[in-house]
């Protein structure tokens, strides 16, 4: 890295044990409006973190731009905290739709096909570009930097820090597994399903 001032000494490898903290990224990309929403966690990548990112997006942006929407479609990768096999994600997702009162339809990309997810081409490369050669000194710096990502096609990016501590090792409740009301599609049900608000 070149600087105009004094040289900055850094390690040639980035080891987590040497860091003062972590910045965990969860991205949402609005295909219709060409807008990216980045949520940066500071503890762990969990299903609760993924659902909090969705909650924040809907409450701060989605409900305004799509006030009459009855359903949200999420195109998700197959693994990670919101993976297709994660019952805990389905449990947290069901709680989220119950709270928001709007159904969320999920379409997972099968293994090894996430490269076809639009977010991989329309958002993440430009976020990566603005971070090249930068030494991250704080999560706020990461947030401010990523929000500067843009393209000639007028991509806009909003970045937010979710500083909640997310618990690891949570287990899905047996009751949820037995009474789960997630509606699975007839076609490729393990990758395509809908969480509908439940009436209490």
N, C-alpha and C positions, 0 to 999 in steps of 0.2 A: 504494500500500500504506500502511495506517495503522499507526502504532506508538504505544506509550504513552511511549516514551523519545525519544531524539534521532532525527530523520528520517534515513533511509538513502538515500543517493544511488545511483541505478542508471542504466544506459543505457536508452534507450527501445527498443532492439533487442538481441537476444541473438545476438551474433556468436561463432562458434566460436573465431575467432582471439583473442578477448579472454578466453577461459576458461582456467583453470588445468588443466582436465581434462574428461573426458566421462563421462557415465553412460548406458550403452546398455542398454535394457530388453528382456528376453526373458521372456514370461509363459506360464505353464501354468495351466490351470483344470480342477480335478477336478469334473466335473458331478455325480457321485454324492455327493460329500461337501461340496459348496459351499465349496471351499477353493482359494485362489489361491496360486501359487508364483511369485515374481518373482526373476529372476536378473539382477543388474546387472553389466554388463561395463565395463571401464575402458580398453579399447583399440580394438577393431574388431568390427563386426557380421559375423561369418563363420559358415560352416557348422560349423566346429569349436566355436565358441562356442555355437551352437544345440544341438549334440550334447552338449556339456559340461553345459548346463542340464538336458537330459534325464537324463544320467548322475547328476548331483547329486540330482535329484528322485527317481529310482528308488532310489538307494542310501540316501538319508536318509529318504524317506517312502513311496514307492510299494511297495517290496519288503516293508514292514511291513504296510501296509493291504491289499495284494493279494498275499499270500504264495503263493497257489495259482494265480495268473494265468499263463496260457500265452501271452498276447498283449496288447499295448498298442495302443489305437486313438488316433491323433493326428489332430485336425481342424486343418489348417493353411491359412493364406492361400496364395495362388498365387505370390506373389513374395517378395523378400527373401532372407536368408541360407539359409532352408529352402524356397526356391521350388520349384515343380513342375518347372522346366526345369534346375535345378541338378544336374548330374551329381556335382559335388563333395560336395553334401549327401548324395546317395545313397551315395557312396563312404564318407563319414564315418559315415553311418547304418549301413551294413553292418558297419563295424569295431565300432561300438557294440553292435549286437545279438550279434556274435560274442563280445564281451567279457561282456555281461550274460547271454547264454544264453536270451534271450526274444525272440520275434518282435515287430516293430513294424510295425503296419499304418498307412499314411498315406492320408488322404483330403483332398486339396486342394480348397479352394473355387475355382471358376473365376474369371477376372478380373471385377472389379466386383461380386462377391457376398460379399465377406468380412464385410459388415455382418450377414450371417446367422449368422456364427460366434458361438456363445454367449459366448465370452470377451469379445467387444466390448460385450455388454450387462450381463454379470454380474460382470465384474471391472474392466476398464479405466476405466469412468466413475467408479467410486468411488475408484480410485487417483488419477485426475486431480483429483477434488474435494479430496482432502486436500493436494494440492500447489498449489492455487490461491493466488496471492499470496505464495508463499514464495520467498525468495532462497536458492538452493542454495549452501552454502558448502563442502560436502564430500560425497563419495560415501556416507560413513557416515550423514550427515544424511538423504540421499535414501532410503537403506535403512530407517532407523528410521521415517521419515515414512510411507513407503508401507506398511509393516507395520501401520500404524494404521487402514488402510481397513477399513470394516465397513458392514453394512447391517442393516435390521430383520429380514431373513431369516437372520441369523447367519453372514454371510460372514466367513471368517477368511483372513488373508493372512500368508504367510511370505516374507520377503525375505532374499536372500543376495547378497553381493558376490563375483563371480568375478574375482579380480585378475590372472589370467593374461594375458600379452601374446599376442594372436592374430595370426598372420602373415597378411598380405594377399598377393594375387598367386599363390596356390597354384594348380596345375593338376591336373586329374584325370588319373590315370595311364591310359595307353592300354590297358594290360593289363586294368584294371577295366572299361573300356568294352567290350572284346572278350569278356570272360568274365563280365560282370555277371550275378549270379544273383538280382537283384531280381525278384520275381514280380509281373507287371503284371496287373491285372484285365481280364477280357474286356470289361466295360462301362467306358467312359471311362478307358482304361489310362494316359493321360498324367497323369491326376490321382489315380488310385487304384492303389496298389501295396503290396507287403509285402516287408520285409527279414527273411529267416529266418536263424537262426544256421547257420553253415557248419561242418561237421565237418572237422576238420584231420587 
